[in-house]
Amino acid sequence: MSAAGTGAGTGAGAAKGAAEGERVYDLTIFGATGFTGKYILDEVLKTAPKSFPGEQQPIRIAIAGRSRAKLERLVAALPTTGQETANCRKVDIIVADAQDERSMRDMCRVSKVIIAAGEAVISACIQEHTSYIDISGESEFIETMMLKYHKDAKDAQVTIVHACGFDSIPADMGLLYIKQQMVKTYPGSLPVSVEIFCKLDGLHNLEGEGRMRQIQKTANRPELPKFGPLLQVNPLPHWNTKVEAYTVPLFLVDPLVMELSQQLILQDDDDNQHDLLLQSPVVQVAAYACIPTFAILTKFLLALVTIGLFAQLRVGRELMLKYPGWFTWGVASHEGPSEEQMKGTFFVETFFARGYSKALREACGDDGEELCRVQPDVELVTSVSGPEPGYVATPKLAVQAAYTVLWERDRIPRGVLTPAVAFVRTTLIERLIEQEIVFSSVVKK
């Protein structure tokens, strides 16, 4: 279609709106011409409602980036048929560069919610009181942003939510879901431990461990209390009869995000902390990646050894980034999956929870030491499943998270947050179920 209706967000119309205190755009996608950004834009065009609940004005969408020419070509290539057509007419262009603070602030000033990634965007969002969603799966980045900007974001009444893609909404919201379901299924019960098993899919950032430890030490977050028998992650590859697969400790950012969610609730000093702990009690967590065959396990371990050796040197890391297939035995590559491969790919994360029933808690008098001497007597199993994680599920997850921030702002805390903390009181899970991200019914054990 033509680029009609694609006025520059930094042009006269947007500037006028900003001067009057109006947020011209409900949703802005920064970096829309990138590979993932295009998938996110496609998802917005397919799912954006004609208007928000209770409002007559159509949803207003903008795409942003450094190159106006690339943005205009992207808009010109948008579909001309189907549900997307009406939304295409609402896509405007904002020229913004992460190296140019003024352009970043101009973009944030006219936007309600921005889907992006990067410290420059976060800083501008806080200064301009704009909400932010990202799909970052980088542990060090998430920890650093929380340490650096959490207080500023709270003071500015801004919501910044990291890890809103496959890393880590299925795991973080799945953990929240099973804790809530256990309390509903067994009234008065106390969940104490959850084991999580995730389908193996790709390699993620494995460097920066030393810096991570220093960041975590500086953050001085509360130590999570442990109830019930100690749950430890088995560090060795082994066959697990629960899932009928070989399992290894989960190397994604998910374990960090789930830990952060529980720590953020514990250190929350507002009046709602008690209510949050009732909805999401602190539990011990052990997370694993599932590997279906011994042959794939061997290939995976060889890839880890190779990465571990070459990651010690800068030249090694540069070579791995340039030739990932060579250094990971084909496990990782620069080329994304084909359309046919994506249609045949899916993910499943299975959650096994254990806890104490109300009767057992009363018998022990809620004595923590007494409970630790007995085995949990109630169990639940749930799962979260969906389509191909990287290019199909991730846009769905990020876009629904952005819609939730737009529509349910009064239910969402302020600060630099994880998904489970941001969306604990919202309808995000229900929204995801409507988009083929399935949270299973509870199975009693």
Sine and cosine of phi, psi and omega as CSV:
sin_phi,cos_phi,sin_psi,cos_psi,sin_omega,cos_omega
0.00,0.00,0.23,-0.97,0.02,-1.00
-0.97,0.25,0.17,-0.99,-0.03,-1.00
-1.00,0.01,0.38,0.92,0.05,-1.00
-0.87,0.50,0.66,-0.76,0.00,-1.00
0.99,0.13,0.20,0.98,-0.02,-1.00
-0.94,-0.33,0.84,0.54,0.02,-1.00
-0.93,0.36,0.46,-0.89,-0.01,-1.00
-0.95,0.32,0.73,-0.68,0.03,-1.00
-0.92,0.39,-0.37,0.93,0.06,-1.00
-1.00,-0.05,0.18,0.98,-0.01,-1.00
-1.00,0.04,-0.26,-0.96,-0.15,-0.99
-0.90,0.44,-0.69,0.72,-0.06,-1.00
-0.88,0.47,-0.73,0.69,-0.01,-1.00
-0.92,0.40,-0.66,0.75,-0.01,-1.00
-0.89,0.46,-0.65,0.76,0.01,-1.00
-0.89,0.46,-0.70,0.72,0.01,-1.00
-0.88,0.47,-0.67,0.75,-0.02,-1.00
-0.91,0.42,-0.63,0.78,-0.01,-1.00
-0.89,0.45,-0.52,0.86,-0.01,-1.00
-1.00,0.01,0.10,0.99,0.02,-1.00
0.99,0.16,0.22,0.98,-0.03,-1.00
-1.00,-0.04,0.64,-0.77,0.14,-0.99
-1.00,0.04,0.96,-0.29,-0.10,-0.99
-0.92,0.39,-0.59,0.81,-0.09,-1.00
-0.88,-0.48,0.73,-0.69,0.08,-1.00
-0.95,0.32,-0.64,0.77,-0.09,-1.00
-0.64,-0.77,0.80,-0.60,0.06,-1.00
-0.85,-0.52,0.75,-0.66,0.04,-1.00
-0.97,-0.25,0.95,-0.31,0.01,-1.00
-1.00,-0.01,0.78,-0.63,-0.10,-0.99
1.00,0.07,0.51,0.86,-0.10,-0.99
-0.92,0.39,-0.37,0.93,-0.02,-1.00
-0.99,0.11,-0.12,0.99,0.08,-1.00
-0.96,0.29,0.18,-0.98,-0.09,-1.00
-0.87,0.50,-0.78,0.62,-0.01,-1.00
-0.94,0.35,-0.60,0.80,0.00,-1.00
-0.85,0.53,-0.60,0.80,0.02,-1.00
-0.91,0.42,-0.65,0.76,0.03,-1.00
-0.91,0.41,-0.61,0.79,0.03,-1.00
-0.92,0.40,-0.68,0.74,0.05,-1.00
-0.87,0.49,-0.70,0.71,0.03,-1.00
-0.84,0.55,-0.67,0.74,-0.02,-1.00
-0.92,0.39,-0.64,0.77,0.05,-1.00
-0.88,0.48,-0.71,0.71,-0.03,-1.00
-0.90,0.43,-0.53,0.85,0.00,-1.00
-0.98,0.21,-0.49,0.87,-0.18,-0.98
-0.90,-0.43,-0.21,0.98,-0.06,-1.00
-0.88,0.47,0.79,-0.61,0.03,-1.00
-0.95,0.30,0.31,-0.95,0.03,-1.00
-0.89,0.45,-0.55,0.84,0.05,-1.00
-0.39,-0.92,0.24,-0.97,0.04,-1.00
-0.98,0.22,0.42,-0.91,0.04,-1.00
-0.81,0.59,0.79,-0.61,0.03,-1.00
0.99,0.16,0.06,1.00,0.00,-1.00
-0.83,-0.55,0.47,-0.88,0.02,-1.00
-0.99,-0.10,-0.41,0.91,-0.10,-1.00
-0.95,0.31,0.74,-0.68,0.02,-1.00
-0.89,0.46,0.45,-0.89,0.07,-1.00
-0.90,0.44,0.63,-0.78,-0.07,-1.00
-0.91,-0.41,0.84,-0.55,-0.13,-0.99
-0.87,-0.48,0.63,-0.78,0.11,-0.99
-0.71,-0.71,0.50,-0.86,0.16,-0.99
-0.90,-0.43,0.56,-0.83,-0.12,-0.99
-0.69,-0.72,0.47,-0.88,0.03,-1.00
0.07,-1.00,-0.02,-1.00,-0.06,-1.00
-0.97,0.24,-0.57,0.82,-0.15,-0.99
-0.97,-0.24,0.93,-0.38,0.06,-1.00
-0.88,0.48,-0.62,0.78,-0.04,-1.00
-0.88,0.48,-0.69,0.72,0.01,-1.00
-0.91,0.41,-0.65,0.76,0.02,-1.00
-0.90,0.44,-0.67,0.74,0.01,-1.00
-0.91,0.41,-0.62,0.79,0.05,-1.00
-0.91,0.41,-0.60,0.80,0.02,-1.00
-0.90,0.44,-0.71,0.70,0.01,-1.00
-0.91,0.41,-0.64,0.77,0.00,-1.00
-0.89,0.45,-0.44,0.90,-0.04,-1.00
-1.00,-0.03,0.05,1.00,-0.03,-1.00
-0.91,0.41,0.45,-0.89,-0.07,-1.00
-0.89,0.45,0.43,-0.90,-0.03,-1.00
-0.92,-0.39,0.03,1.00,0.02,-1.00
-0.73,-0.69,0.27,-0.96,0.07,-1.00
0.99,0.13,-0.15,-0.99,-0.05,-1.00
-0.85,0.52,-0.53,0.85,-0.07,-1.00
-0.89,0.45,-0.44,0.90,-0.15,-0.99
-0.85,0.52,-0.75,0.66,-0.03,-1.00
-0.88,0.47,-0.64,0.77,-0.01,-1.00
-0.95,0.32,-0.49,0.87,0.01,-1.00
-0.85,0.52,-0.57,0.82,-0.05,-1.00
-0.94,0.35,-0.19,0.98,-0.02,-1.00
-0.97,-0.24,0.06,1.00,-0.05,-1.00
-1.00,0.10,0.91,-0.42,0.05,-1.00
-0.97,-0.24,0.14,-0.99,-0.06,-1.00
-0.89,-0.47,0.71,-0.71,0.13,-0.99
-0.83,-0.55,0.82,-0.58,0.08,-1.00
-1.00,-0.02,0.89,-0.45,-0.04,-1.00
-0.55,-0.84,0.59,-0.81,-0.05,-1.00
-0.80,-0.60,0.77,-0.64,-0.02,-1.00
-0.88,0.48,-0.36,0.93,0.03,-1.00
-1.00,0.07,-0.09,1.00,-0.05,-1.00
-0.89,-0.45,0.98,-0.19,-0.10,-1.00
-0.86,0.50,-0.64,0.77,-0.03,-1.00
-0.88,0.47,-0.69,0.73,-0.01,-1.00
-0.92,0.39,-0.55,0.84,0.03,-1.00
-0.92,0.39,-0.68,0.73,0.01,-1.00
-0.92,0.38,-0.60,0.80,0.07,-1.00
-0.87,0.49,-0.69,0.73,0.02,-1.00
-0.89,0.45,-0.72,0.70,-0.04,-1.00
-0.93,0.38,-0.56,0.83,-0.07,-1.00
-0.89,0.46,-0.49,0.87,-0.06,-1.00
-0.98,-0.22,0.17,0.99,-0.07,-1.00
-0.85,-0.53,0.61,-0.79,0.10,-1.00
-0.99,0.13,-0.73,0.68,0.01,-1.00
-0.72,-0.70,0.69,-0.73,0.05,-1.00
-0.88,-0.48,0.76,-0.65,0.18,-0.98
-0.99,-0.12,0.90,-0.44,-0.10,-0.99
-0.32,-0.95,-0.26,-0.97,0.12,-0.99
-0.35,-0.94,0.63,-0.78,0.07,-1.00
0.80,-0.61,0.54,-0.84,-0.05,-1.00
-0.90,0.43,-0.59,0.81,-0.01,-1.00
-0.87,0.49,-0.62,0.79,0.01,-1.00
-0.94,0.34,-0.68,0.73,-0.01,-1.00
-0.87,0.50,-0.73,0.68,0.00,-1.00
-0.86,0.51,-0.70,0.71,0.01,-1.00
-0.92,0.39,-0.63,0.78,0.02,-1.00
-0.88,0.48,-0.67,0.74,0.00,-1.00
-0.91,0.41,-0.68,0.74,0.00,-1.00
-0.91,0.42,-0.53,0.85,-0.06,-1.00
-0.97,-0.26,0.16,0.99,0.07,-1.00
0.85,0.52,0.75,0.66,-0.02,-1.00
-0.89,-0.45,0.67,-0.74,0.02,-1.00
-0.98,0.22,0.40,-0.92,-0.16,-0.99
-0.62,-0.78,0.69,-0.72,0.08,-1.00
-0.80,-0.60,0.68,-0.73,0.15,-0.99
-0.69,-0.72,0.16,-0.99,0.02,-1.00
-0.89,-0.45,0.48,0.88,-0.04,-1.00
-0.89,0.45,0.72,-0.70,0.12,-0.99
-0.91,-0.41,0.38,0.93,-0.04,-1.00
-0.99,-0.14,0.92,-0.40,-0.08,-1.00
-0.85,0.53,-0.73,0.68,-0.07,-1.00
-0.90,0.44,-0.66,0.76,0.01,-1.00
-0.89,0.46,-0.72,0.70,-0.03,-1.00
-0.89,0.46,-0.75,0.67,0.00,-1.00
-0.87,0.49,-0.70,0.72,-0.04,-1.00
-0.90,0.43,-0.68,0.73,-0.01,-1.00
-0.91,0.41,-0.62,0.78,0.04,-1.00
-0.90,0.43,-0.71,0.71,-0.01,-1.00
-0.90,0.44,-0.64,0.77,-0.13,-0.99
-1.00,0.10,-0.56,0.83,-0.22,-0.98
-0.85,-0.53,-0.06,1.00,-0.11,-0.99
-0.86,0.52,-0.76,0.66,-0.02,-1.00
-0.90,0.43,-0.69,0.73,0.01,-1.00
-0.88,0.48,-0.66,0.76,0.00,-1.00
-0.91,0.41,-0.66,0.75,0.04,-1.00
-0.89,0.45,-0.71,0.71,-0.01,-1.00
-0.89,0.46,-0.56,0.83,-0.01,-1.00
-1.00,0.06,0.01,1.00,-0.03,-1.00
0.85,0.52,0.69,0.72,-0.03,-1.00
-0.91,-0.42,0.61,-0.80,0.06,-1.00
-0.96,-0.28,0.86,-0.51,0.07,-1.00
-0.89,-0.46,0.87,-0.49,-0.04,-1.00
-0.85,-0.53,0.89,-0.46,0.04,-1.00
-1.00,0.02,0.21,-0.98,0.20,-0.98
0.84,0.54,0.73,0.68,-0.05,-1.00
-0.99,-0.15,0.45,0.89,0.12,-0.99
-0.92,-0.40,-0.47,-0.89,0.10,-0.99
-0.84,0.54,-0.60,0.80,0.30,-0.95
-1.00,-0.04,0.97,-0.25,0.16,0.99
-0.58,-0.81,0.52,0.86,-0.04,-1.00
-0.88,0.47,-0.72,0.70,0.00,-1.00
-0.84,0.54,-0.68,0.73,-0.02,-1.00
-0.96,0.29,-0.75,0.66,-0.10,-0.99
-0.94,0.34,-0.72,0.69,0.05,-1.00
-0.96,0.29,-0.50,0.87,0.07,-1.00
-0.91,0.42,-0.63,0.78,0.06,-1.00
-0.91,0.41,-0.69,0.72,0.07,-1.00
-0.86,0.51,-0.68,0.73,-0.04,-1.00
-0.88,0.48,-0.73,0.68,-0.07,-1.00
-0.94,0.33,-0.54,0.84,0.06,-1.00
-0.91,0.42,-0.69,0.72,0.01,-1.00
-0.91,0.41,-0.64,0.77,-0.02,-1.00
-0.93,0.37,-0.57,0.82,0.03,-1.00
-0.90,0.43,-0.68,0.73,0.01,-1.00
-0.91,0.42,-0.59,0.81,0.03,-1.00
-0.95,0.31,-0.65,0.76,-0.06,-1.00
-0.96,0.29,-0.62,0.78,0.02,-1.00
-0.86,-0.51,0.99,0.12,-0.05,-1.00
-0.80,0.60,0.73,-0.68,0.00,-1.00
1.00,0.09,-0.01,1.00,-0.02,-1.00
-0.98,0.19,0.24,-0.97,0.02,-1.00
-0.78,-0.62,0.97,-0.26,0.08,-1.00
-0.92,0.38,0.66,-0.75,-0.06,-1.00
-0.82,-0.58,-0.38,0.93,-0.01,-1.00
-0.47,-0.88,0.53,-0.85,0.02,-1.00
-0.65,-0.76,0.79,-0.61,0.16,-0.99
-0.98,-0.21,0.70,-0.72,-0.07,-1.00
-0.83,-0.56,0.71,-0.71,-0.01,-1.00
-0.81,-0.58,0.86,-0.50,-0.10,-0.99
-0.90,-0.43,0.70,-0.72,0.10,-1.00
-0.86,0.50,0.74,-0.67,0.00,-1.00
-0.94,0.35,0.76,-0.65,0.03,-1.00
-0.41,-0.91,1.00,0.03,0.13,-0.99
1.00,-0.01,0.21,-0.98,0.01,-1.00
-0.93,-0.36,0.59,-0.80,0.00,-1.00
-0.84,-0.54,-0.11,-0.99,-0.10,-0.99
-0.85,0.52,0.84,-0.55,-0.04,-1.00
-0.88,-0.47,0.21,0.98,-0.03,-1.00
-0.92,-0.38,0.04,-1.00,0.06,-1.00
0.99,0.14,0.31,0.95,-0.09,-1.00
-0.90,0.44,-0.66,0.75,-0.01,-1.00
-0.90,0.45,-0.69,0.72,0.03,-1.00
-0.89,0.45,-0.60,0.80,0.01,-1.00
-0.87,0.49,-0.70,0.71,-0.03,-1.00
-0.88,0.47,-0.64,0.77,0.00,-1.00
-0.92,0.39,-0.66,0.75,0.02,-1.00
-0.88,0.47,-0.71,0.71,-0.02,-1.00
-0.90,0.44,-0.61,0.79,0.03,-1.00
-0.91,0.42,-0.68,0.73,0.00,-1.00
-0.91,0.42,-0.58,0.81,-0.05,-1.00
-0.91,0.42,-0.48,0.88,0.06,-1.00
0.81,0.59,0.74,0.67,0.01,-1.00
-0.99,0.17,0.39,-0.92,-0.06,-1.00
-0.91,0.41,0.58,-0.81,0.10,-0.99
-0.96,0.28,0.70,-0.71,-0.04,-1.00
-0.97,0.25,0.79,-0.61,0.05,-1.00
-0.92,0.38,0.48,-0.88,0.00,-1.00
-0.88,-0.48,0.81,-0.59,0.07,-1.00
-0.90,-0.43,0.54,-0.84,0.04,-1.00
0.98,0.19,-0.04,-1.00,0.01,-1.00
-0.84,0.54,0.61,-0.79,-0.04,-1.00
-0.90,0.43,0.78,-0.62,0.05,-1.00
-0.98,-0.22,0.89,-0.46,-0.02,-1.00
-0.89,-0.46,0.58,-0.81,0.07,-1.00
-0.97,0.23,0.80,-0.60,0.08,-1.00
-0.96,0.28,0.91,-0.41,-0.11,-0.99
-0.97,0.22,-0.18,0.98,-0.09,-1.00
-0.99,-0.16,0.58,-0.81,0.12,-0.99
-0.86,0.51,0.72,-0.70,-0.02,-1.00
-0.41,-0.91,0.36,-0.93,0.06,-1.00
-0.99,0.15,0.80,-0.60,-0.05,-1.00
-0.92,-0.39,0.87,-0.49,-0.06,-1.00
-0.95,0.31,-0.33,0.94,0.01,-1.00
-0.90,0.44,-0.60,0.80,-0.07,-1.00
-0.88,-0.48,0.02,1.00,0.01,-1.00
0.80,0.60,0.80,0.60,0.01,-1.00
-0.37,-0.93,0.32,-0.95,0.18,-0.98
-0.96,0.26,0.61,-0.80,-0.01,-1.00
-0.78,-0.63,0.55,-0.83,0.10,-1.00
-0.72,-0.70,0.41,-0.91,0.03,-1.00
-0.81,0.59,0.69,-0.73,-0.06,-1.00
-0.92,0.40,0.82,-0.58,-0.08,-1.00
-0.99,-0.14,0.01,1.00,0.06,-1.00
-0.96,0.27,0.03,-1.00,0.00,-1.00
-0.97,0.22,-0.15,0.99,-0.10,-1.00
-0.78,0.62,-0.75,0.66,-0.02,-1.00
-0.85,0.53,-0.65,0.76,0.04,-1.00
-0.89,0.46,-0.72,0.69,-0.05,-1.00
-0.89,0.45,-0.68,0.74,0.02,-1.00
-0.90,0.43,-0.62,0.78,0.06,-1.00
-0.91,0.41,-0.70,0.72,0.02,-1.00
-0.87,0.49,-0.64,0.77,0.00,-1.00
-0.85,0.53,-0.71,0.70,-0.03,-1.00
-0.94,0.33,-0.60,0.80,0.04,-1.00
-0.92,0.40,-0.65,0.76,-0.01,-1.00
-0.88,0.47,-0.63,0.78,0.03,-1.00
-0.92,0.39,-0.65,0.76,0.00,-1.00
-0.91,0.42,-0.61,0.79,-0.06,-1.00
-1.00,0.00,-0.02,1.00,0.03,-1.00
-0.90,0.43,0.80,-0.59,-0.06,-1.00
-0.97,-0.24,0.25,0.97,-0.01,-1.00
-1.00,0.01,0.01,-1.00,-0.10,-1.00
-0.96,0.28,-0.16,0.99,-0.08,-1.00
-0.99,-0.10,0.08,1.00,-0.08,-1.00
-0.87,0.50,-0.69,0.72,-0.02,-1.00
-0.88,0.48,-0.68,0.73,0.02,-1.00
-0.89,0.45,-0.64,0.76,0.02,-1.00
-0.90,0.43,-0.65,0.76,0.00,-1.00
-0.92,0.38,-0.52,0.86,0.08,-1.00
-0.93,0.37,-0.62,0.78,0.00,-1.00
-0.97,0.23,-0.49,0.87,-0.08,-1.00
-0.63,-0.78,0.96,0.27,0.00,-1.00
-0.87,0.49,0.49,-0.87,0.03,-1.00
-0.95,0.31,0.76,-0.65,0.01,-1.00
-0.75,-0.66,0.36,-0.93,0.18,-0.98
-0.98,0.21,0.60,-0.80,-0.06,-1.00
-0.76,-0.65,0.70,-0.71,0.16,-0.99
-0.77,-0.63,0.83,-0.55,-0.10,-1.00
-0.86,-0.51,0.68,-0.73,-0.06,-1.00
-0.74,-0.67,0.47,-0.88,0.20,-0.98
-0.99,-0.13,0.65,-0.76,-0.03,-1.00
-0.99,-0.14,0.72,-0.69,0.02,-1.00
-0.81,-0.58,0.87,-0.50,-0.23,-0.97
-0.95,0.32,-0.53,0.85,-0.10,-0.99
-0.73,-0.68,0.33,-0.94,0.01,-1.00
-0.91,0.41,-0.58,0.82,0.01,-1.00
-0.89,0.46,-0.70,0.72,0.02,-1.00
-0.93,0.37,-0.61,0.80,0.05,-1.00
-0.86,0.50,-0.71,0.71,0.01,-1.00
-0.87,0.49,-0.71,0.71,0.02,-1.00
-0.88,0.48,-0.67,0.74,0.00,-1.00
-0.90,0.44,-0.70,0.71,-0.02,-1.00
-0.91,0.41,-0.62,0.78,0.07,-1.00
-0.88,0.48,-0.65,0.76,0.03,-1.00
-0.89,0.45,-0.67,0.74,0.00,-1.00
-0.90,0.44,-0.69,0.73,0.02,-1.00
-0.88,0.48,-0.71,0.70,0.00,-1.00
-0.88,0.47,-0.71,0.70,0.01,-1.00
-0.89,0.46,-0.70,0.72,-0.01,-1.00
-0.86,0.51,-0.63,0.78,-0.01,-1.00
-0.95,0.32,-0.74,0.67,-0.09,-1.00
-0.98,0.20,-0.36,0.93,-0.03,-1.00
-0.96,0.30,-0.21,0.98,-0.02,-1.00
-0.94,0.33,-0.41,0.91,-0.06,-1.00
-0.89,-0.46,0.55,-0.83,0.01,-1.00
-0.87,0.49,-0.68,0.73,-0.01,-1.00
-0.89,0.45,-0.56,0.83,0.05,-1.00
-0.91,0.40,-0.67,0.74,0.02,-1.00
-0.91,0.41,-0.64,0.77,0.01,-1.00
-0.90,0.44,-0.65,0.76,0.03,-1.00
-0.91,0.42,-0.64,0.77,0.00,-1.00
-0.91,0.41,-0.61,0.79,0.04,-1.00
-0.92,0.39,-0.56,0.83,-0.03,-1.00
-0.98,0.20,-0.61,0.80,-0.05,-1.00
-0.77,-0.64,0.90,0.44,-0.09,-1.00
-0.88,0.48,-0.57,0.82,-0.02,-1.00
-0.89,0.45,-0.63,0.78,0.00,-1.00
-0.91,0.42,-0.65,0.76,-0.13,-0.99
-1.00,0.01,-0.17,0.99,0.01,-1.00
-0.89,-0.46,0.28,0.96,0.02,-1.00
0.83,0.56,0.59,0.80,0.05,-1.00
0.99,0.10,0.00,1.00,-0.03,-1.00
-0.93,0.36,-0.60,0.80,-0.02,-1.00
-0.83,-0.55,0.45,-0.89,0.05,-1.00
-0.39,-0.92,0.22,-0.98,0.04,-1.00
-0.98,0.21,-0.36,0.93,-0.09,-1.00
-1.00,0.05,0.78,-0.63,0.04,-1.00
-0.96,0.27,0.17,-0.99,0.00,-1.00
-0.94,0.34,0.42,-0.91,0.08,-1.00
-0.97,0.25,0.23,-0.97,0.04,-1.00
-0.85,0.52,-0.64,0.77,0.00,-1.00
-0.91,0.41,-0.66,0.75,0.03,-1.00
-0.90,0.44,-0.66,0.75,-0.01,-1.00
-0.90,0.44,-0.61,0.79,0.00,-1.00
-0.91,0.42,-0.47,0.88,-0.03,-1.00
-0.99,-0.13,0.15,0.99,-0.06,-1.00
-0.92,-0.39,0.58,-0.82,0.04,-1.00
-0.47,-0.88,0.19,-0.98,0.08,-1.00
-0.81,-0.59,0.45,-0.89,0.10,-1.00
-0.64,-0.76,0.80,-0.60,0.13,-0.99
-0.89,-0.46,0.85,-0.53,-0.07,-1.00
-0.95,-0.32,0.70,-0.72,-0.08,-1.00
-0.88,-0.47,0.80,-0.61,0.07,-1.00
-0.91,-0.42,0.92,-0.39,-0.04,-1.00
-0.94,-0.35,0.58,-0.82,0.09,-1.00
-0.79,-0.62,0.51,-0.86,0.00,-1.00
-0.29,-0.96,-0.02,-1.00,0.00,-1.00
-0.96,-0.28,0.73,-0.68,0.03,-1.00
-0.95,0.33,0.27,-0.96,0.05,-1.00
-0.87,0.50,-0.65,0.76,-0.02,-1.00
-0.89,0.46,-0.69,0.72,-0.01,-1.00
-0.93,0.36,-0.61,0.79,0.04,-1.00
-0.89,0.46,-0.67,0.74,0.02,-1.00
-0.92,0.39,-0.59,0.80,0.01,-1.00
-0.91,0.41,-0.55,0.83,0.01,-1.00
-1.00,0.00,-0.05,1.00,-0.01,-1.00
0.90,0.43,0.46,0.89,-0.03,-1.00
0.84,0.55,0.40,0.92,0.08,-1.00
-0.97,0.24,0.89,-0.45,-0.06,-1.00
-0.86,0.51,-0.67,0.74,-0.01,-1.00
-0.92,0.40,-0.62,0.78,0.02,-1.00
-0.91,0.41,-0.67,0.74,0.02,-1.00
-0.89,0.46,-0.59,0.81,-0.03,-1.00
-0.91,0.41,-0.33,0.94,-0.03,-1.00
-1.00,0.03,-0.10,0.99,0.00,-1.00
-0.85,-0.53,0.41,-0.91,-0.01,-1.00
-0.99,0.16,0.58,-0.81,0.10,-0.99
-0.82,0.57,0.57,-0.82,-0.09,-1.00
-0.90,-0.43,0.04,1.00,0.10,-1.00
-0.77,-0.64,0.58,-0.82,-0.02,-1.00
-0.65,-0.76,0.50,-0.86,0.09,-1.00
-0.67,-0.74,0.44,-0.90,0.11,-0.99
-0.75,-0.66,0.78,-0.63,0.10,-1.00
-0.72,-0.69,0.14,-0.99,0.09,-1.00
-0.53,-0.85,0.40,-0.92,0.15,-0.99
-0.84,-0.54,0.79,-0.61,-0.04,-1.00
-0.66,-0.75,0.34,-0.94,0.00,-1.00
-0.09,-1.00,-0.10,-1.00,-0.05,-1.00
-0.97,0.26,-0.12,-0.99,-0.03,-1.00
-0.69,0.73,0.79,-0.61,-0.19,-0.98
-0.91,0.41,-0.71,0.70,-0.22,-0.98
-0.98,0.21,-0.67,0.74,-0.16,-0.99
-0.90,-0.43,-0.16,0.99,0.04,-1.00
-0.93,-0.38,-0.82,0.57,-0.03,-1.00
-0.94,0.35,-0.68,0.73,-0.07,-1.00
-0.85,0.53,-0.74,0.68,0.08,-1.00
-0.86,0.51,-0.64,0.76,0.03,-1.00
-0.87,0.49,-0.72,0.69,-0.04,-1.00
-0.90,0.44,-0.73,0.68,-0.05,-1.00
-0.91,0.41,-0.68,0.73,-0.05,-1.00
-0.93,0.37,-0.67,0.74,0.03,-1.00
-0.92,0.40,-0.57,0.82,0.09,-1.00
-0.89,0.45,-0.66,0.75,0.02,-1.00
-0.90,0.43,-0.69,0.72,0.05,-1.00
-0.86,0.50,-0.64,0.77,-0.03,-1.00
-0.90,0.43,-0.65,0.76,0.06,-1.00
-0.89,0.45,-0.63,0.78,0.01,-1.00
-0.92,0.40,-0.72,0.69,-0.17,-0.99
-1.00,-0.01,-0.38,0.92,-0.12,-0.99
-0.81,-0.58,0.62,0.78,-0.08,-1.00
-0.83,0.55,-0.59,0.81,-0.05,-1.00
-0.93,0.37,-0.28,0.96,-0.01,-1.00
-0.99,-0.12,-0.01,1.00,-0.14,-0.99
-0.93,-0.37,0.74,-0.67,0.03,-1.00
-0.92,0.40,0.16,-0.99,0.07,-1.00
-0.95,-0.30,0.39,-0.92,-0.02,-1.00
0.84,-0.54,-0.09,-1.00,0.09,-1.00
-1.00,-0.07,0.92,-0.40,-0.27,-0.96
-0.81,-0.59,0.23,-0.97,0.19,-0.98
-0.99,-0.15,0.26,-0.96,-0.05,-1.00
-0.84,0.54,-0.72,0.69,-0.08,-1.00
-0.91,0.42,-0.54,0.84,0.04,-1.00
-0.97,0.25,-0.66,0.75,-0.02,-1.00
-0.92,0.40,-0.64,0.77,-0.22,-0.98
-0.93,-0.37,0.26,0.96,-0.07,-1.00
-0.87,0.49,-0.52,0.85,-0.05,-1.00
-0.98,-0.21,0.15,0.99,-0.12,-0.99
-0.97,-0.25,-0.04,-1.00,0.03,-1.00
-0.98,-0.21,0.45,0.90,-0.05,-1.00
-0.85,0.53,-0.68,0.73,-0.02,-1.00
-0.87,0.49,-0.68,0.73,0.03,-1.00
-0.89,0.46,-0.63,0.77,0.03,-1.00
-0.90,0.44,-0.66,0.75,-0.02,-1.00
-0.92,0.39,-0.62,0.79,0.03,-1.00
-0.86,0.50,-0.61,0.79,0.03,-1.00
-0.93,0.38,-0.28,0.96,-0.04,-1.00
-0.94,-0.34,0.47,0.88,0.11,-0.99
0.95,0.30,0.31,0.95,0.17,-0.99
-0.98,-0.19,0.97,-0.25,-0.23,-0.97
-1.00,-0.09,0.85,-0.52,0.19,-0.98
-0.99,-0.14,0.90,-0.44,-0.19,-0.98
-0.94,0.33,0.33,-0.94,0.18,-0.98
-0.93,0.36,0.44,-0.90,-0.07,-1.00
-0.96,0.27,0.66,-0.75,0.09,-1.00
-0.94,-0.34,0.85,-0.53,0.05,-1.00
-0.98,0.19,0.63,-0.78,0.03,-1.00
-0.89,-0.45,0.00,0.00,0.00,0.00
